[in-house]
């Protein structure tokens, strides 16, 4: 083989190598260019595990993966930057997902931004630190929310009166309230359960806790807790209340300067005419409600429409 033919062969090999390298580069660039987003749909026909999908969103935020909540789009779907870690976690947790190109994602966002659509895209930036207000000893299945959070694999911490009164709320971004009576009337369970061992035990424990925290009555201690939570929200904390916490919280705030608890709850009579002494400027959401004065009725006030709504 002559020198010239050897030279040509080397040049050809170099060209082939360069072509292969260029093909490889463009191939992988093409992959990343056409699979840049992960959509976690939340519509009932597509998503096979809705609770776990919320957990996936929390997981993404924990790992600094950019996320958007597409409100009213396919049930409130979530859009993420494509990451192998996230895709793998979706498969592990059994969460339905779709791979999108940038163009697909832009088309969705364009649809959402249309004035004719009742939709919105919200950027999610932080995995919130969550506190659930719940008595010590409660199991996850004692509270629908803790059960849902546990199943969804969303981390949370349980706090109660001692932590709240010691200003632990500043450590959390989000506070959840569920089965709680901030009026000190033990959930208005007196008629049905006053002789039940669990009711007697709960009342005894609540009174002991109030005394240990320096309060004469449970109603006074619960009011102090409600005021701390109010200040937490005013200071920028997020609170979600459901069940009895929803109305009893506002009732406690409105009744800050009057005693609405009957003797079987706190050992002394309620204030005469306490309905007229309520200060609705203190409440968060409800005004002009009428309190249920009868301790034998399982109801706090006219806020709850369960017995009246035609459903």
C-alpha positions as CSV (number, residue, x, y, z in Angstrom):
1,X,0.0,0.0,0.0
2,X,1.4,3.4,-1.0
3,X,1.7,6.3,1.3
4,X,-1.0,8.1,-0.6
5,X,-3.5,5.2,-0.2
6,X,-2.7,5.0,3.5
7,X,-3.3,8.7,3.9
8,X,-6.6,8.4,2.2
9,X,-7.7,5.5,4.4
10,X,-6.8,7.5,7.6
11,X,-8.7,10.5,6.3
12,X,-11.8,8.3,5.5
13,X,-11.6,6.8,9.0
14,X,-11.4,10.3,10.5
15,X,-14.5,11.4,8.5
16,X,-16.4,8.3,9.6
17,X,-15.5,8.9,13.2
18,X,-16.5,12.6,13.0
19,X,-19.8,11.6,11.4
20,X,-20.5,9.1,14.1
21,X,-19.7,11.6,16.8
22,X,-22.0,14.2,15.2
23,X,-24.8,11.7,14.9
24,X,-24.4,10.7,18.5
25,X,-24.5,14.3,19.7
26,X,-27.5,15.2,17.6
27,X,-29.3,12.0,18.7
28,X,-29.0,12.8,22.4
29,X,-29.8,16.4,21.8
30,X,-32.9,15.3,20.0
31,X,-33.9,13.1,22.9
32,X,-33.6,15.9,25.4
33,X,-35.3,18.3,23.0
34,X,-38.3,16.1,22.5
35,X,-38.8,14.8,26.0
36,X,-38.3,17.9,28.2
37,X,-41.5,17.6,30.3
38,X,-43.4,15.1,32.4
39,X,-47.1,15.6,32.8
40,X,-48.8,13.9,35.8
41,X,-52.5,14.0,34.8
42,X,-55.2,14.2,37.5
43,X,-58.3,13.4,35.5
44,X,-60.2,10.4,36.7
45,X,-59.9,8.5,33.5
46,X,-56.1,8.7,33.3
47,X,-54.6,8.9,36.7
48,X,-54.5,5.6,38.5
49,X,-53.4,6.9,41.9
50,X,-54.4,10.5,42.7
51,X,-53.1,10.6,46.3
52,X,-49.7,9.2,45.3
53,X,-49.6,11.8,42.6
54,X,-49.7,14.6,45.2
55,X,-46.8,12.8,46.9
56,X,-44.9,12.8,43.6
57,X,-45.3,16.5,43.4
58,X,-43.9,16.9,46.9
59,X,-41.0,14.6,46.0
60,X,-40.2,16.7,43.0
61,X,-40.1,19.9,45.0
62,X,-37.9,18.2,47.6
63,X,-35.5,17.4,44.8
64,X,-35.6,20.9,43.3
65,X,-37.4,19.8,40.1
66,X,-39.4,22.6,38.6
67,X,-43.1,22.1,38.9
68,X,-46.3,23.8,37.8
69,X,-49.9,23.1,39.0
70,X,-52.2,23.3,36.1
71,X,-55.5,24.3,37.8
72,X,-58.6,23.0,36.1
73,X,-56.6,21.4,33.3
74,X,-57.4,17.6,33.3
75,X,-58.4,17.6,36.9
76,X,-55.6,19.9,38.1
77,X,-52.6,18.1,36.5
78,X,-48.9,18.7,37.4
79,X,-46.2,19.6,34.9
80,X,-42.5,19.0,35.6
81,X,-39.1,19.3,34.0
82,X,-38.2,15.8,32.7
83,X,-35.9,14.1,35.1
84,X,-35.0,10.4,35.2
85,X,-35.3,10.4,39.0
86,X,-38.9,11.7,38.8
87,X,-39.9,9.3,36.0
88,X,-38.4,6.4,38.0
89,X,-40.3,7.5,41.2
90,X,-43.6,7.7,39.3
91,X,-43.1,4.1,38.2
92,X,-42.2,2.9,41.8
93,X,-45.3,4.6,43.3
94,X,-47.7,3.6,40.6
95,X,-48.4,7.2,39.4
96,X,-49.6,7.7,35.8
97,X,-47.5,10.1,33.8
98,X,-46.9,11.2,30.2
99,X,-43.8,12.3,28.5
100,X,-44.2,15.6,26.6
101,X,-42.0,17.6,24.2
102,X,-41.5,21.3,24.8
103,X,-43.9,22.0,22.0
104,X,-46.6,19.8,23.7
105,X,-46.1,21.7,27.0
106,X,-46.2,25.1,25.3
107,X,-49.4,24.2,23.6
108,X,-51.0,23.2,27.0
109,X,-49.8,26.4,28.7
110,X,-51.1,28.4,25.7
111,X,-54.5,26.8,26.1
112,X,-54.5,27.5,29.9
113,X,-53.6,31.1,29.3
114,X,-56.6,31.7,27.0
115,X,-59.2,34.2,28.6
116,X,-61.9,31.8,27.4
117,X,-60.6,29.0,29.7
118,X,-61.2,28.9,33.5
119,X,-57.7,27.6,34.0
120,X,-54.4,28.8,35.6
121,X,-50.8,27.7,35.8
122,X,-49.3,28.1,39.3
123,X,-45.5,27.7,39.8
124,X,-44.7,25.5,42.8
125,X,-41.4,26.5,44.4
126,X,-41.1,24.9,47.8
127,X,-41.9,21.6,49.6
128,X,-43.7,23.0,52.6
129,X,-43.0,21.8,56.1
130,X,-46.4,20.5,57.3
131,X,-47.7,20.3,60.9
132,X,-50.9,18.4,61.8
133,X,-52.6,19.6,65.0
134,X,-53.5,16.4,66.7
135,X,-53.4,14.9,70.2
136,X,-50.4,12.7,71.1
137,X,-51.2,9.0,70.7
138,X,-53.5,9.4,67.7
139,X,-52.8,6.9,64.9
140,X,-52.8,7.9,61.2
141,X,-56.1,6.2,60.8
142,X,-57.7,8.4,63.5
143,X,-57.6,11.3,61.2
144,X,-58.5,11.2,57.5
145,X,-55.8,13.8,56.7
146,X,-52.9,12.0,58.4
147,X,-54.0,8.8,56.8
148,X,-54.0,10.5,53.3
149,X,-50.6,12.2,53.9
150,X,-49.1,8.9,55.1
151,X,-50.5,7.0,52.0
152,X,-49.3,9.8,49.7
153,X,-45.8,9.7,51.3
154,X,-45.9,13.4,52.1
155,X,-44.0,14.0,55.3
156,X,-45.6,15.8,58.3
157,X,-45.1,16.3,62.0
158,X,-47.7,16.2,64.7
159,X,-48.0,19.0,67.1
160,X,-50.5,19.9,69.8
161,X,-51.2,22.5,72.5
162,X,-47.8,22.5,74.2
163,X,-46.0,23.0,71.0
164,X,-48.4,25.7,69.8
165,X,-48.2,27.7,73.0
166,X,-44.4,27.4,73.0
167,X,-44.4,29.1,69.5
168,X,-43.4,26.0,67.6
169,X,-45.6,27.1,64.7
170,X,-42.9,29.3,63.3
171,X,-41.1,26.2,62.2
172,X,-43.8,25.2,59.8
173,X,-45.2,26.5,56.5
174,X,-48.6,24.8,56.7
175,X,-50.9,23.8,59.6
176,X,-53.7,21.4,59.3
177,X,-56.7,21.4,61.8
178,X,-59.2,18.6,61.8
179,X,-61.0,17.0,64.8
180,X,-60.7,19.7,67.3
181,X,-63.0,21.8,69.5
182,X,-61.4,25.2,70.3
183,X,-64.4,26.2,72.5
184,X,-63.6,23.7,75.3
185,X,-66.9,21.8,75.0
186,X,-65.3,18.5,74.1
187,X,-66.8,18.3,70.6
188,X,-70.4,18.7,72.0
189,X,-70.4,14.9,72.5
190,X,-71.9,15.2,76.0
191,X,-75.4,13.8,75.3
192,X,-74.3,10.7,73.5
193,X,-71.0,9.8,75.1
194,X,-70.6,11.4,78.5
195,X,-70.5,8.0,80.1
196,X,-68.3,6.4,77.5
197,X,-64.8,5.5,78.9
198,X,-63.0,7.3,76.0
199,X,-64.9,10.5,76.6
200,X,-64.2,10.5,80.3
201,X,-60.5,9.8,79.6
202,X,-60.2,12.5,77.0
203,X,-61.9,15.1,79.3
204,X,-59.5,14.1,82.1
205,X,-56.5,14.4,79.8
206,X,-57.6,17.8,78.5
207,X,-58.1,19.2,82.0
208,X,-54.7,17.9,83.1
209,X,-53.0,19.4,80.1
210,X,-54.7,22.8,80.6
211,X,-53.6,22.8,84.3
212,X,-50.0,21.9,83.4
213,X,-49.9,24.7,80.9
214,X,-51.1,27.2,83.6
215,X,-54.8,27.6,82.7
216,X,-57.8,27.2,85.0
217,X,-60.1,25.7,82.4
218,X,-59.8,23.9,79.1
219,X,-61.9,26.6,77.3
220,X,-59.3,29.2,78.4
221,X,-56.4,27.0,77.2
222,X,-58.0,26.3,73.9
223,X,-58.7,30.0,73.4
224,X,-55.0,30.7,73.9
225,X,-54.1,28.1,71.3
226,X,-56.6,29.6,68.9
227,X,-55.1,33.0,69.4
228,X,-51.6,31.6,68.7
229,X,-52.8,30.0,65.5
230,X,-54.5,33.3,64.5
231,X,-51.2,35.1,64.9
232,X,-49.5,32.4,62.9
233,X,-51.8,32.9,60.0
234,X,-51.7,36.7,60.2
235,X,-47.9,36.4,60.1
236,X,-48.1,34.5,56.8
237,X,-48.6,30.9,57.8
238,X,-51.0,28.7,55.8
239,X,-53.8,27.0,57.7
240,X,-56.4,24.5,56.5
241,X,-59.3,23.6,58.8
242,X,-62.0,21.0,58.4
243,X,-64.6,19.1,60.4
244,X,-65.2,20.6,63.8
245,X,-62.1,22.8,63.7
246,X,-63.7,24.9,61.0
247,X,-66.5,26.5,63.1
248,X,-65.1,26.0,66.6
249,X,-62.0,28.0,65.7
250,X,-64.0,31.1,64.6
251,X,-66.4,30.6,67.5
252,X,-63.6,30.6,70.0
253,X,-62.1,33.8,68.5
254,X,-65.5,35.6,68.5
255,X,-66.1,34.5,72.1
256,X,-62.7,35.7,73.3
257,X,-64.2,37.9,76.0
258,X,-67.2,35.9,77.1
259,X,-67.8,32.4,78.6
260,X,-70.0,30.3,76.3
261,X,-69.3,26.9,78.0
262,X,-72.0,25.4,80.2
263,X,-71.1,23.9,83.7
264,X,-70.8,20.3,82.5
265,X,-67.9,21.5,80.3
266,X,-65.9,23.9,82.5
267,X,-67.4,23.7,86.0
268,X,-69.0,27.2,86.1
269,X,-72.0,28.8,84.4
270,X,-71.8,30.5,81.0
271,X,-72.1,34.3,80.8
272,X,-75.7,35.6,80.6
273,X,-76.6,36.7,77.1
274,X,-73.3,35.5,75.7
275,X,-74.7,35.5,72.2
276,X,-74.9,39.3,72.1
277,X,-71.4,39.5,73.5
278,X,-69.7,37.8,70.5
279,X,-67.3,39.9,68.6
280,X,-67.4,38.9,65.0
281,X,-64.6,41.2,64.0
282,X,-62.3,38.6,65.6
283,X,-63.3,35.7,63.5
284,X,-61.6,34.6,60.2
285,X,-64.4,33.5,58.0
286,X,-67.9,33.5,59.6
287,X,-70.0,36.3,61.1
288,X,-73.5,36.6,62.5
289,X,-73.7,33.0,63.5
290,X,-76.1,31.8,66.3
291,X,-74.6,29.6,68.9
292,X,-76.3,26.3,69.9
293,X,-77.0,26.9,73.7
294,X,-78.3,23.4,74.4
295,X,-75.4,21.1,75.6
296,X,-77.5,18.1,74.7
297,X,-77.5,19.1,71.0
298,X,-74.5,17.8,68.9
299,X,-73.9,21.2,67.2
300,X,-71.9,24.3,67.8
301,X,-73.7,26.9,65.9
302,X,-75.7,27.9,62.7
303,X,-72.4,27.8,60.8
304,X,-72.9,24.0,60.2
305,X,-75.7,23.4,57.8
306,X,-75.6,19.6,57.8
307,X,-79.0,19.2,59.3
308,X,-80.6,21.9,57.1
309,X,-79.2,21.4,53.6
310,X,-81.3,19.5,51.1
311,X,-78.9,16.9,49.9
